[in-house]
């Protein structure tokens, strides 16, 4: 939502609700680091999370 009062004053707001109903999140993350085109480091990570998530996101602004 936004509203322009006049050419010098505007305000607005944004709201979002995110919900992940299932309780499992997982992923593989692979990273290669190079210096001067030479591989210097390689890492691998695995992430697993067992919970459901609910988020309320709100943002408001005023310009004037």
Secondary structure, DSSP 8 states (H G I E B T S, - for coil): -EEEEETTEEEEEEEEEEEE-SSEEEEEEEEEEEETTEEEEEEEEEEEEE--EEEEEEEEEEE-
